[in-house]
Amino acid sequence: MKVIKFGGTSIGVPDLFLRVAEIISSRSEKEFTIVVLSAIGGITDKLIDAIEYARRGNQKYIGILEEVKSTHYDFLSKAIAVDNQQQTKHQLDKLFKELENKLKGVFLLQECSNRISDSIITFGELLSCTLSEGLLKSQGVDCEFHNAAKLIRTNSNYGDAEVNFSVTNRLLQEWYNGLNQKHIPIVNGFTGSDENGYVTSLGRSGSDYTATIIGGALNASIVEIWTDVDGVLSADPKIVSSAITIDELSYNEASSLAVLGGKVIHPKTIAPVEKQSVPVSILNTFNPEAKGTFIGSANNQNDVNIKTITFLKNLSLIGIYETESIYGQKILARLFGLLARLEIPIVAISKSADDQSILFVVQSEFEQLFLEKIKSEFVLEIEKNFIGNINSRSNLSLVSVIGISQNTKSPIVGRIHDVLDNYGIQSLIFLDDPCSLNISFIVDASEVEKTVNVLHEEFFGESITSVKENKVVNFA
């Protein structure tokens, strides 16, 4: 048994929907296949916009809802044979009526809780699954929609719910045991439900996560994630034109990639399948014959080649300096307690050995909040000069070189330093966890494209024609 998942770009227009149907039919002929679908590209964003307009009492939400309806009815008319459209249209009509009522409620109350928001934004997946079921049935393929809200149990952290795996795995195994093996199950991604039965969402791009939750629970032979690129690339092709497809990644490398800026994989995707050693393939809907990228239990301890270079933008650096060393541990403990209460995600931390300085890298949207709360928390310490200085720096990026084996880390770190020095790139913080398979460092945002390009040239052997003789790169 395998699980195959298709993202929003893979079903972005009716012709692609037909291509996806061909892939599903082909794959299911060889092995029992569970299909997971995202919303049609752009639909989730439209639903979020509709909620915001409705919440503000603005009737523009009605126009957005009509756009969503038009998109799906257009798919219906262009992808499904006329003789088979009526049943699917009836199902779409019911869904749109329910969606319309929810948005009207938000409009009338001019407020929308996170719980109600989740119940609305997950409609995109319900709609795409309804179309897919109708399309496959019109082609003579036996299939049936199964709502993930009944299969994936989460907490009530609406917007980014955490999965209860002990309950979810049991529900999925019971569900699988009762399936008709002659029918292809179609499951909506991005969606779960809490113990009260309320719909929850798994976070943006959470359909990948849905696929690996199912694949891990059922010990699938493989999980295939179909997207719009040939696999994981050595760098962002929008920045590095010579980026190449990576054939293979370990689970650890893929997890690092997802967290450190790679856009192909959802950050939570790897954990459910790694526990069961279920491999994952990243494949291209636009180029089905491409080999893609294989993610699994790769033994790369002696691999001398790095795999990819990623980056995170819109970061800020917050520094707390000159603390009295005898108070350092107490202040550090309170800082982490403050972070926990504020639920601010930390990208990176750097601390001096004597506890007299600590640096936090955060997303820029949290910079001012974190600064204000630190100063409020440590008013007395600042007055008594236990904390000498608190400042911040914005417009930063984190660049990461991923896939460094333990046996080759030292020379690669040296090469990174040499490249940065040769091209006049200043790294503000260099992060080297001896247990990780990556090296990360902070640079000014204006340097990130230059940095990624020169490192890609160094490690992948590709010439960069925009590097001038004086080693200044112009990426304007």
Secondary structure, 3 states (H helix, E strand, C coil): CEEEEECHHHHCCHHHHHHHHHHHHHHHHHCCEEEEECCCCCHHHHHHHHHHHHHCCCCHHHHHHHHHHHHHHHHHHHHCCHHHHHHHHHHHHHHHHHHHHHHHHHHHHCCCCHHHHHHHHCHHHHHHHHHHHHHHHHCCCCEEEECHHHCCEECCCCCCCCECHHHHHHHHHHHHHCCCCCCEEEEECCEEECCCCCEEECCCCCHHHHHHHHHHHCCCCEEEEEECCCCCECCCCCCCCCCCECCEEEHHHHHHHHHCCCCCCCCCCHHHHHCCCCCEEEEECCCCCCCCEEEECCCCCCCCCCCEEEEEEEEEEEEEECCCHHHHHHHHHHHHHHHHHHCCCEEEEEECCCCCEEEEEEEHHHHHHHHHHHHHHCHHHHHCCCCCEEEEEEEEEEEEEECCCCCCHHHHHHHHHHHHHHCCCCCCEEECCCCCCEEEEEEEHHHHHHHHHHHHHHHHCCCCCCECCCCCECCC
